[in-house]
Amino acid sequence: MREDWFLDLNLLIIKNMHDFMLAKEIVDDIMKIVKSEKLSQIEYVNLEIGQIALAHDGHEKHTEDISIDNLKFGIKNITKGTILERTKFNIKKVKGEHWHLTEIEGQ
């Protein structure tokens, strides 16, 4: 048995938690827009995702590629029972260090 399996498992858990935390941040920001614009339905949301800083200290080794599958899974679970539950989330990987909401289609 490998000695470092526990470290690998911890890194996997931390990465998945980070993806889920980003999903929560995205949903929270979208919900702010929904409330401020008094929208009752959102058809789709377009997002661009770059590398995300784990620590905001400027060190390149403290950035991480977000898993789009994990991010979509997190968004799907966070939006259950909300106005965003049936929204289609289009997520595109881009160069850069942040995520950007590029378009919301709703009424």
C-alpha positions in Angstrom: 0.0 0.0 0.0 1.3 3.5 -0.9 2.3 5.5 2.1 1.1 8.8 0.6 -2.5 7.8 -0.2 -3.8 9.9 2.7 -2.1 13.0 1.3 -3.6 12.3 -2.1 -7.1 11.9 -0.6 -6.8 15.2 1.4 -5.7 17.1 -1.8 -8.7 15.7 -3.7 -11.1 16.7 -0.9 -9.6 20.2 -0.7 -9.8 20.7 -4.5 -13.4 19.6 -4.5 -14.2 21.9 -1.6 -12.6 24.8 -3.5 -14.6 24.1 -6.6 -17.8 23.9 -4.5 -16.9 27.2 -2.8 -16.5 28.9 -6.2 -19.9 27.5 -7.2 -21.4 29.1 -4.1 -19.7 32.4 -4.8 -21.0 32.4 -8.4 -24.6 31.5 -7.4 -24.6 34.2 -4.7 -23.4 36.8 -7.2 -26.1 35.8 -9.7 -28.8 35.8 -7.0 -27.8 39.4 -6.2 -28.3 40.4 -9.8 -31.6 38.5 -10.0 -32.9 40.4 -6.9 -31.6 43.8 -8.0 -33.1 43.4 -11.5 -36.3 41.8 -10.2 -36.0 38.9 -12.5 -38.5 36.0 -12.2 -36.9 33.5 -14.5 -33.3 32.9 -15.8 -32.9 30.9 -19.0 -29.1 30.8 -19.1 -25.9 32.1 -17.6 -22.6 32.4 -19.5 -19.5 32.2 -17.4 -15.8 32.3 -18.2 -13.5 30.5 -15.7 -9.7 30.9 -15.6 -7.3 29.7 -12.9 -8.5 30.7 -9.5 -6.1 32.0 -6.8 -6.2 29.8 -3.7 -4.3 32.4 -1.7 -4.3 36.0 -2.9 -0.6 36.4 -2.4 0.5 36.5 -6.0 2.4 33.2 -6.0 1.8 31.1 -9.1 2.0 27.8 -7.2 -1.1 29.0 -5.2 -3.4 28.9 -8.2 -5.6 26.0 -9.3 -7.5 24.9 -12.4 -11.1 24.5 -11.6 -12.8 21.3 -12.7 -15.8 22.4 -14.9 -17.5 19.1 -14.0 -17.1 19.7 -10.3 -18.2 23.3 -10.7 -21.4 22.3 -12.6 -22.1 19.7 -10.0 -21.8 22.3 -7.2 -24.0 24.8 -9.0 -26.6 22.2 -9.7 -26.8 21.2 -6.0 -26.7 24.8 -4.7 -29.5 26.0 -7.0 -31.9 23.3 -6.1 -35.2 24.9 -5.0 -34.2 28.3 -6.2 -35.1 30.5 -9.2 -31.8 29.2 -10.8 -32.7 25.5 -10.6 -33.7 25.2 -14.3 -31.1 27.7 -15.6 -28.6 26.4 -18.1 -25.0 27.3 -17.1 -22.6 27.6 -20.0 -19.1 27.6 -18.7 -16.0 28.3 -20.8 -12.4 27.8 -19.7 -10.3 30.8 -20.5 -6.8 32.1 -19.8 -6.6 34.4 -16.8 -6.9 34.2 -13.1 -10.5 34.9 -12.3 -14.1 34.0 -13.3 -16.4 36.3 -15.1 -20.1 36.4 -15.6 -20.4 37.3 -19.3 -24.2 37.1 -19.8 -27.5 36.4 -18.1 -30.6 35.8 -20.1 -33.8 36.2 -18.1 -37.0 38.2 -17.5 
